[in-house]
């Protein structure tokens, strides 16, 4: 039995980009249980643990929306722990 070695695929850097880099793609703003935000391509199944917020638009508008609403970058569990530690001190 002979083995053949496949040549690695060649891609034009401009033609091969992540869907998340596309400015013409519609995205949903999503949030997880730790109240962390992200974007997800519209119409695609969400990964476990993420929920759509109801905001849907082009990538840049979604990122601008996240900038407005995600004012505390700490995970929700850390915020709760810090609040309980402050209350017990």
QUIDADA-V496119 format. One record per helix or strand of 3 or more residues. SS is the DSSP state (hx for helix, st for strand). FROM is the first residue (numbers start at 1). LEN is the number of residues. If there is no record, write none. Layout:
ss = <SS & SS>
from = <FROM & FROM>
len = <LEN & LEN>
//
This chain:
ss = <hx & st & st & st & hx & hx>
from = <19 & 26 & 37 & 50 & 59 & 76>
len = <3 & 7 & 5 & 9 & 11 & 13>
//
